[in-house]
Amino acid sequence: MDEIPDHTRGAIIATPTADHPDSAKPLIDRGIAVIVEKPPAGTLRDSHDLMSYAQDRSVPLFVGHHRRCHPFMGAARDRIAEIGNLVALQGVWSMRKHDTYFDVPWRKLPGAGPLMTNMTHEFDLLAYFFGPIARVSAQTSAKSRGGPLEDTAAILIEFTSGALGTFLLSDAGASPWSFEAGSGENPMIGKTGQDYIRMIGDAGSLSFPSLDLWRPPSGEKPEWRVALRRDDGPNLPPIDPLAEQINRFARVLCGDTADLCSAQDGHNALAATLAAAYSADVGRPIALRDVPMDYKGFKEG
């Protein structure tokens, strides 16, 4: 901390998850705004404590869910408004991680499976589009790789609106369906351009991330006797979302407003992720409000 220049106004924390609060609090004490890497902490108790710590000192705190910085995220919200009330959604995130990925020791430890590592992105994205998540139910499998870590999960999601969603998650299954492969955001991951989420409303449906919209012809009611027509999504220029996140953070530091993931939204994504892991552990649906405050995403002992 002593090496940080006196004029510093913002900082990004990318230490191990459990260390996020201890890394961020000295910066907050100095009035330095912070983006903390997702998830904001290892438990809901630590996440809530960090969020309150920043609020009590009136210091801006954000969570690094950088997907929000893609131009197609705002465009997706606009297109979602055209499908009416959300009825259901279906998502598939499945990419087979290369074998040497697991040579890094922490990637073999409890809590390092795709639920805690990858699904947190999806929960934030879904809540960003459709509002709060109320309850989740999950079942996991370690059949492909064996060992203590799940490699596959099936998740049922209930939103506070009453809409339902299903999500299949795997880091052992080879497929063209994932955010990274569909969007091409990461040059280290092969791009397929395929959609991995289907959003279904009472007036139409939307594929993501292409933003292809399915709806009835003008003047027709959306019902099964009417063939839906496809309206291709917009052709948006690719950007580096991490660089855009920094640009938005800089605007906030200069007194402007920008669309970044708030500490509360980051906390909510963590709650949904932990609820899924806890559901798989105990074998029943879990409301986000019922996740134990000190649960770390895996059984201890």
N, C-alpha and C positions, 0 to 999 in steps of 0.2 A: 504493500500500500504506500509506503514511503516513496517509492519510485514513480508514482503517478503524478504527473504535473498538476500544479495547483489550479490551472484553468480548465481542467478536464470537466466536461459537462455530461458525457455519456460513456457507457462501457457495455461490453458484451461478455457474459459469463458462459464459458463452455467447459467447465470442469466436470468431473464425474457427478452424476445426478444427485447422489446423497450429499455432496459437498456444495450444491448450489446455494442453500441459505447462508452458510458460513462464508461463502465467497462474496455474496451479494450484500450482506448487511453492512460491512465496513464502507462500501461504496455509497450505500444509501445514507449512512451516517454523515457522509460528506456532501450530501445533496446531489450526488451523481445519478442520473437516470440510468436504468439498467434494462437490457434485454437479456433474459436468462434462457439458456437453451432448454428445449422441451425434453422431458416434462419438468415443471418448475421445481420439483423435489421428489424424494423417494416415497413419501407417504402424504396422505391428506393433511395430517396434523402439521407436518413441516411446511407444506405448501400454504396452508391457511395462515400459519404463523408468519411466513415471509410476506404474504400479501398484506396482512395487517400491519406488519412492520413498516412497509413502504407507505401505506395509507396514512398511518399515524404521523409520518414525517412529510407527507405531501410530496413524495418523490415518485415520478413516473416509473412504473414497472411493467414490462411487457414480457411475453413468452415467445420464443422463436419458432412459431409455426409459420414458416416462410411461404407455404403454399398460397396463403392469402394474397401474396404479392404478385401472383400471376395475373396478367390481364384478363384471362378467360374466367377468373373467379367472379369478378364483377359482372361480366357478360352472362355468366351462368345464372346469377341471381335474377337478372332481367328476364332471361328465358324461362326460369322456373315460375315466374309470375304468370306466364302464359299457359301453364298446364293445370291451373286451378288449384284446388286443395289437394295436398299430398295425400295419397292413399297408401302407397307402399314404395319401397325401393329394394333393389337387388345389387349387391356388389361382390366382386371377386378380386382379391389381391393375391396373386400366386406367382412367385418367382423363385426358381431354385438357386439358392446361394452357392457360390463355388466352394469347393471343399476346403481350400486354404483360408477361407473367411473365418473358419473356426479355429485357426491356429492362434489367434489372439486369445489369451487366457480368459478374459472376462466374458467373452462370447459363449463360454461353456457353463457359466455360473447360473444359478437359479435367478429367474427374472429376465434373462437375456434372450428368451425366445421371441417369436414374432408378435405375440400379444402385446408385451410391454415395449418392444422395440419399434414395431411398425404400425400396429393398430391405432396407437395414439394419434397418428397423423389423420387416419380416417375418421375417428370420432370427432376431432376438431372440425374437419371439413364438413361432415354431415350436420353438426350443430350449427355451423356457419350458414349453411344453406336452409336448414329446416327447423332451427330452434332447439330448445333443451331436450336432452335425452332423459327419460324417466327411469327406465329399467332395462336390464340386459340379461340374457341367458346364454351361456356358452358351454360348449363341450370341446375338449382338446384331445389330440392324439400325438403320440411320439413314435408311431409305428415305423415311419420311414427311416429315421436315424437311430432310434432307440435312445437310451439315456434319460436324464431327468428333465430335459427341456422339451416342451411341445414343439412340433414342427408344423402342425395343422390345427386349425380351430374353425368351428362353425358357430356363428353368433346370431341370436335373434335380438333385435333392437326395438324398443318401444319408446316413441317420442311422447312428450307431454301433450301434444296435439291429438294423440290417439293413432297416428300413422305408425305402420310397422315396417321393419326392414330386416333383411337377412344379409349376412356377410360371410363369405368363405375366405379364409386366410391361410396361406401356406408359404413357408420358405423352403419347402422340399419339392413342390410340384412345378414342373416346367410349363409355362403358359405365356401367352402374349398379353395377359390381362393384369394390369397394375397401373397405378398413377404414373410411376416413373417411366414405364415402357410406353404408355399411351401418350404422355405429354412430351417425352424426350428431354425432360429437364436436367437429367444427370448424364453427362457424356460417358460415364463409366458403365452405364446400363443401356443395353440395346433397345433402340426405339422400334415399336411396332405400329404406333398410331391407332391402336385399338381402344375402344371404349371399355371401361371396366365397371361402370355404375349405370344402372337404368333407373330413372326416377319416374314414377307413375302417378299422375294426378287424375282428377275427375273430368278434366277437359282436354287431356293430352298427355304425352310422355316425352322425356328428354334423355338423351344419351350423353354421357360425360366421359372424357373431356371434349369430344368433338362438338358438343352442343347441338347435335342434330335434333330437331323438334318434330314430333309426330302429332298432328291435330287434324280435325275434320276440315273439309273445304269450307270456305267462307259461307256463312249463312246456315250451315248444317249443324245439327246437334251432335255431340259426341256420344254415340251409342253404337252397338255392335253391328247394326245393319249398314253403317256408313264406313267405308274404307278410309282410314286415316292417310294423310299425305305427309311426306317428309319435306321439311324445310331445313336445308343444310345450314350448319352452324357457320358463324363468321370466320374468316381467315385472319387470325390475329398473329402479329409478329412474335417470335420467340424472344424471351428475355432471360437474364440470370436472376432468379427470384431472390437469391441471397444478397446480391448487390442492390436489388430494388428494396429489400428490407432495410438495408443500411441507409439508402437514400431517404426512405420514409422516416426512419429514426432521426436522421439529421434534420428533417423538416420539423419534427416534433420538438427537437432541442432548440430550434429557432422560433418556437412559439406557434407553429402552424399545427394543423390537424392532419392525421394520416391514418389509413386503415392498417392497424397492427393488431396482433392478438393480445388482448388485455390479460392481466394477471388472473382475473376471474374466469375468463374463457379458458385459459391454460389450465387452471385448477379444475374446471368442469371436464375438460378432456381427460385429465389424469383420473378423475373420479369414475368416468365411464370405462376407462381402460382397466382400472383396478377392480371395478365391479364385474367386468368380464372374467378377469383372472380368478376372482373370488368365487364367482358362479361356477366356474369349472372345478375349483377346489371342493366346494361343498355340495355340488350337484343340484342346485335349484336357482330359479331366477333371483336376481338381486337388484333392488332399487338403489339408485346412486346414494340416497341419503342413509342407506344401511351399511355402507362399506365401513369396516372398522378403521378408525382414524390412524392406527399404526400399522395397518396391513401394507406389506411391501410388494405384493404381486405374486407371492409364492408362500407355501407352507414352510414354516421354520421348525427346525428340530427333527 
